[in-house]
Amino acid sequence: MAAKEEGHVAVKSGIRYLTETYNNGWEEKHFTGTGFPRVFYLRYHGYSLFFPVWALEVYRRHRNGMLTAQEKARSEYLQEEAWFKE
């Protein structure tokens, strides 16, 4: 979706998967982050709750021609920096 390809079949397939399988998170039996092999591994306990909701909202915003919070902040930052470069 970062490539603004909301209509692409892969994006639609992913959104369909999220909406059909998400039920207040997923059961995650394995680690969700990196670490050092055989030393420690990271697990992001909120990831299965946060990521699907965030992805669906990004999709909704892009489909409706709206910016995400990150895109808006980036745009505002770049506009603020424009005066400095002149």
N, C-alpha and C positions, 0 to 999 in steps of 0.2 A: 504494500500500500504506500510505502514511502516513495515509490516510483510513480504514484498517481495512476495506478492501473486497477482501479476498483472494479472495472467491468471485466477484467481478465478471468478466464475460466478457473485458474488456480486460486485466485482470491475468492471468487464466489464459492468454490468448493470448500475452502477453509472456513469461510463464514457459515456455510451450511453445517459443517462439522461442529463448529462451536455451538451453534444454536440447538443442534440436535443432541449433543452429548453433555453439555455443561449442566450440572445439577448442583449448584453451590460448591463448585470445585470438583477436582478429580482426586482419586486416591493415588498417591505417588509412593511407590515402594522403593524407588531409587533416589539417589542424590540428584539435586537439580542444579547444582553449581559445580565449579571446578575446585580444585584443591591440589594437594600433593599426593600422588599415588602411594598407597599403603601408609600414609602418614595421617592425613585428614581430608575429609570431603565436606563440601558445603551443602546445606539444604536450606532453601528459601521457603519457609513454611507458608508464607502468604502468596507465593507465586501462582499456585493453581486457583486461587480466589481472585487475584488482581488481574493477571494477564488477560483472560478471556473477556472480562468486562471492558478493559482498556482497549483491546483490539476491536471489539464491536463498536465502541464509541468512535474510534478513529475512522472506522468504515462508514458509520452513519454521517459523521461530519464531512468526510470527503465526498460522499454521495450527494450531500446537500450543498456542496460548494463552500463549506465552512473551513476555517483553519483550526488545527488542533492548538492546544495551549502552547506546545513547544514551537510550532510554526509561527504563531503570533508573537511569541517572545523573541524568536530569532529575527523576524521581520522588523520588530520595533528596535531591536539592538542594532541591526544594520542601518536603519534610518538614522538612529542617533549618531552612529559612527560616521555617516556621510558628511556631516558638517566639519568633522575633524580632518578629513582627507582633503578638503578644498584648500 
